Amino acid sequence: MQHPGEAGPAVARAAKLLEDPEQWRDSAERNYEIGRRHFSFAVVRERFLPLIASVASCYGDEAAAMRASSR
């Protein structure tokens, strides 16, 4: 744990990143690709909709009523 007032390695890396546009661009591109791979709508649809559907099926008619009331 860092104490207030200590710069620490994370702050030093952030400062270096802000000073180097090429490194900033590379980091932004890499982070964008990570986000696209793990958090895109297609990934959410593929991974979470089946989970939500399985939970909803546990509630049967109650889940159908909730869906109908949200329209």
N, CA and C atoms as an extended XYZ file, in Angstrom:
213
Properties=species:S:1:pos:R:3:atomname:S:1:resname:S:1:resid:I:1 pbc="F F F"
N         0.841       -1.175        0.000 N   MET     1
C         0.000        0.000        0.000 CA  MET     1
C         0.884        1.235        0.000 C   MET     1
N         0.500        2.201       -0.787 N   GLN     2
C         1.271        3.434       -0.848 CA  GLN     2
C         0.640        4.480        0.053 C   GLN     2
N         1.485        5.278        0.630 N   HIS     3
C         1.007        6.351        1.494 CA  HIS     3
C         0.790        7.609        0.665 C   HIS     3
N        -0.130        8.460        1.095 N   PRO     4
C        -0.345        9.716        0.360 CA  PRO     4
C         0.968       10.481        0.197 C   PRO     4
N         1.175       11.018       -0.989 N   GLY     5
C         2.388       11.775       -1.260 CA  GLY     5
C         3.488       10.968       -1.921 C   GLY     5
N         3.376        9.635       -1.909 N   GLU     6
C         4.361        8.792       -2.585 CA  GLU     6
C         3.948        8.613       -4.037 C   GLU     6
N         4.863        8.892       -4.945 N   ALA     7
C         4.536        8.796       -6.371 CA  ALA     7
C         4.312        7.352       -6.789 C   ALA     7
N         5.202        6.491       -6.448 N   GLY     8
C         5.048        5.082       -6.774 CA  GLY     8
C         5.234        4.791       -8.255 C   GLY     8
N         5.412        3.529       -8.575 N   PRO     9
C         5.668        3.121       -9.961 CA  PRO     9
C         4.503        3.398      -10.908 C   PRO     9
N         3.273        3.283      -10.433 N   ALA    10
C         2.132        3.506      -11.323 CA  ALA    10
C         2.094        4.950      -11.811 C   ALA    10
N         2.380        5.881      -10.925 N   VAL    11
C         2.376        7.293      -11.306 CA  VAL    11
C         3.518        7.576      -12.274 C   VAL    11
N         4.661        6.974      -12.040 N   ALA    12
C         5.809        7.164      -12.935 CA  ALA    12
C         5.492        6.627      -14.331 C   ALA    12
N         4.833        5.459      -14.400 N   ARG    13
C         4.458        4.898      -15.706 CA  ARG    13
C         3.428        5.775      -16.411 C   ARG    13
N         2.475        6.292      -15.641 N   ALA    14
C         1.455        7.166      -16.233 CA  ALA    14
C         2.089        8.440      -16.767 C   ALA    14
N         3.014        9.020      -16.030 N   ALA    15
C         3.687       10.243      -16.478 CA  ALA    15
C         4.482        9.977      -17.755 C   ALA    15
N         5.183        8.848      -17.806 N   LYS    16
C         5.945        8.497      -18.996 CA  LYS    16
C         5.022        8.300      -20.197 C   LYS    16
N         3.891        7.670      -19.961 N   LEU    17
C         2.922        7.439      -21.024 CA  LEU    17
C         2.400        8.762      -21.585 C   LEU    17
N         2.138        9.721      -20.718 N   LEU    18
C         1.643       11.027      -21.156 CA  LEU    18
C         2.691       11.806      -21.946 C   LEU    18
N         3.951       11.538      -21.686 N   GLU    19
C         5.033       12.251      -22.359 CA  GLU    19
C         5.424       11.622      -23.693 C   GLU    19
N         4.974       10.404      -23.963 N   ASP    20
C         5.382        9.688      -25.171 CA  ASP    20
C         4.156        9.339      -26.014 C   ASP    20
N         3.845       10.155      -27.041 N   PRO    21
C         2.644        9.912      -27.848 CA  PRO    21
C         2.606        8.535      -28.514 C   PRO    21
N         3.740        8.031      -28.941 N   GLU    22
C         3.763        6.717      -29.592 CA  GLU    22
C         3.401        5.616      -28.602 C   GLU    22
N         3.959        5.698      -27.411 N   GLN    23
C         3.636        4.707      -26.388 CA  GLN    23
C         2.161        4.831      -25.982 C   GLN    23
N         1.667        6.065      -25.904 N   TRP    24
C         0.268        6.292      -25.567 CA  TRP    24
C        -0.636        5.641      -26.620 C   TRP    24
N        -0.303        5.844      -27.895 N   ARG    25
C        -1.093        5.280      -28.995 CA  ARG    25
C        -1.067        3.754      -28.946 C   ARG    25
N         0.110        3.182      -28.746 N   ASP    26
C         0.219        1.719      -28.658 CA  ASP    26
C        -0.618        1.166      -27.507 C   ASP    26
N        -0.549        1.834      -26.376 N   SER    27
C        -1.311        1.401      -25.205 CA  SER    27
C        -2.809        1.516      -25.463 C   SER    27
N        -3.232        2.610      -26.083 N   ALA    28
C        -4.652        2.799      -26.388 CA  ALA    28
C        -5.146        1.724      -27.352 C   ALA    28
N        -4.365        1.422      -28.379 N   GLU    29
C        -4.759        0.383      -29.337 CA  GLU    29
C        -4.848       -0.985      -28.674 C   GLU    29
N        -3.876       -1.291      -27.829 N   ARG    30
C        -3.863       -2.580      -27.130 CA  ARG    30
C        -5.082       -2.680      -26.200 C   ARG    30
N        -5.373       -1.623      -25.465 N   ASN    31
C        -6.517       -1.643      -24.556 CA  ASN    31
C        -7.837       -1.734      -25.315 C   ASN    31
N        -7.923       -1.079      -26.466 N   TYR    32
C        -9.122       -1.158      -27.292 CA  TYR    32
C        -9.362       -2.600      -27.738 C   TYR    32
N        -8.304       -3.267      -28.174 N   GLU    33
C        -8.441       -4.658      -28.616 CA  GLU    33
C        -8.846       -5.571      -27.470 C   GLU    33
N        -8.290       -5.344      -26.297 N   ILE    34
C        -8.684       -6.146      -25.128 CA  ILE    34
C       -10.162       -5.937      -24.837 C   ILE    34
N       -10.603       -4.682      -24.849 N   GLY    35
C       -12.008       -4.385      -24.614 CA  GLY    35
C       -12.910       -5.005      -25.662 C   GLY    35
N       -12.498       -4.932      -26.917 N   ARG    36
C       -13.292       -5.499      -28.008 CA  ARG    36
C       -13.424       -7.011      -27.856 C   ARG    36
N       -12.323       -7.671      -27.469 N   ARG    37
C       -12.343       -9.132      -27.323 CA  ARG    37
C       -13.202       -9.596      -26.157 C   ARG    37
N       -13.209       -8.824      -25.079 N   HIS    38
C       -13.865       -9.302      -23.866 CA  HIS    38
C       -15.193       -8.629      -23.536 C   HIS    38
N       -15.446       -7.446      -24.101 N   PHE    39
C       -16.625       -6.693      -23.690 CA  PHE    39
C       -17.479       -6.197      -24.844 C   PHE    39
N       -17.292       -6.717      -26.039 N   SER    40
C       -18.109       -6.292      -27.174 CA  SER    40
C       -19.536       -6.810      -26.998 C   SER    40
N       -20.459       -6.218      -27.740 N   PHE    41
C       -21.845       -6.667      -27.664 CA  PHE    41
C       -21.965       -8.137      -28.053 C   PHE    41
N       -21.198       -8.551      -29.048 N   ALA    42
C       -21.249       -9.950      -29.472 CA  ALA    42
C       -20.826      -10.887      -28.341 C   ALA    42
N       -19.798      -10.508      -27.594 N   VAL    43
C       -19.339      -11.336      -26.473 CA  VAL    43
C       -20.392      -11.360      -25.378 C   VAL    43
N       -20.966      -10.191      -25.087 N   VAL    44
C       -22.012      -10.134      -24.061 CA  VAL    44
C       -23.183      -11.020      -24.468 C   VAL    44
N       -23.598      -10.912      -25.728 N   ARG    45
C       -24.721      -11.717      -26.210 CA  ARG    45
C       -24.392      -13.208      -26.094 C   ARG    45
N       -23.179      -13.583      -26.481 N   GLU    46
C       -22.788      -14.992      -26.477 CA  GLU    46
C       -22.661      -15.554      -25.062 C   GLU    46
N       -22.117      -14.774      -24.144 N   ARG    47
C       -21.828      -15.307      -22.802 CA  ARG    47
C       -22.914      -15.055      -21.777 C   ARG    47
N       -23.543      -13.879      -21.833 N   PHE    48
C       -24.439      -13.521      -20.746 CA  PHE    48
C       -25.913      -13.770      -21.028 C   PHE    48
N       -26.336      -13.678      -22.279 N   LEU    49
C       -27.748      -13.927      -22.550 CA  LEU    49
C       -28.166      -15.351      -22.187 C   LEU    49
N       -27.350      -16.367      -22.484 N   PRO    50
C       -27.736      -17.714      -22.026 CA  PRO    50
C       -27.815      -17.807      -20.496 C   PRO    50
N       -26.932      -17.116      -19.816 N   LEU    51
C       -26.967      -17.116      -18.351 CA  LEU    51
C       -28.247      -16.453      -17.853 C   LEU    51
N       -28.578      -15.317      -18.422 N   ILE    52
C       -29.796      -14.608      -18.032 CA  ILE    52
C       -31.022      -15.463      -18.346 C   ILE    52
N       -31.018      -16.100      -19.502 N   ALA    53
C       -32.148      -16.960      -19.881 CA  ALA    53
C       -32.296      -18.130      -18.912 C   ALA    53
N       -31.184      -18.702      -18.482 N   SER    54
C       -31.271      -19.838      -17.563 CA  SER    54
C       -31.792      -19.400      -16.200 C   SER    54
N       -31.394      -18.220      -15.763 N   VAL    55
C       -31.907      -17.705      -14.491 CA  VAL    55
C       -33.394      -17.389      -14.636 C   VAL    55
N       -33.764      -16.756      -15.750 N   ALA    56
C       -35.170      -16.411      -15.974 CA  ALA    56
C       -36.037      -17.661      -16.022 C   ALA    56
N       -35.507      -18.743      -16.591 N   SER    57
C       -36.315      -19.967      -16.689 CA  SER    57
C       -36.623      -20.542      -15.311 C   SER    57
N       -35.808      -20.240      -14.330 N   CYS    58
C       -36.059      -20.705      -12.967 CA  CYS    58
C       -37.311      -20.055      -12.380 C   CYS    58
N       -37.659      -18.890      -12.913 N   TYR    59
C       -38.796      -18.153      -12.381 CA  TYR    59
C       -40.057      -18.338      -13.215 C   TYR    59
N       -39.952      -19.061      -14.320 N   GLY    60
C       -41.106      -19.444      -15.125 CA  GLY    60
C       -42.009      -18.291      -15.504 C   GLY    60
N       -43.286      -18.375      -15.107 N   ASP    61
C       -44.292      -17.383      -15.484 CA  ASP    61
C       -43.957      -15.996      -14.945 C   ASP    61
N       -43.308      -15.939      -13.822 N   GLU    62
C       -42.931      -14.646      -13.237 CA  GLU    62
C       -41.991      -13.898      -14.164 C   GLU    62
N       -41.016      -14.593      -14.787 N   ALA    63
C       -40.089      -13.975      -15.715 CA  ALA    63
C       -40.817      -13.500      -16.957 C   ALA    63
N       -41.765      -14.286      -17.459 N   ALA    64
C       -42.539      -13.883      -18.633 CA  ALA    64
C       -43.351      -12.638      -18.325 C   ALA    64
N       -43.909      -12.560      -17.130 N   ALA    65
C       -44.683      -11.387      -16.735 CA  ALA    65
C       -43.785      -10.150      -16.646 C   ALA    65
N       -42.585      -10.336      -16.143 N   MET    66
C       -41.646       -9.208      -16.050 CA  MET    66
C       -41.267       -8.718      -17.440 C   MET    66
N       -41.035       -9.649      -18.379 N   ARG    67
C       -40.694       -9.262      -19.743 CA  ARG    67
C       -41.847       -8.496      -20.380 C   ARG    67
N       -43.051       -8.981      -20.189 N   ALA    68
C       -44.230       -8.345      -20.787 CA  ALA    68
C       -44.439       -6.954      -20.200 C   ALA    68
N       -44.191       -6.788      -18.913 N   SER    69
C       -44.411       -5.475      -18.290 CA  SER    69
C       -43.351       -4.467      -18.650 C   SER    69
N       -42.190       -4.911      -19.132 N   SER    70
C       -41.118       -3.984      -19.481 CA  SER    70
C       -41.253       -3.444      -20.906 C   SER    70
N       -42.208       -3.924      -21.663 N   ARG    71
C       -42.391       -3.479      -23.052 CA  ARG    71
C       -43.182       -2.218      -23.127 C   ARG    71
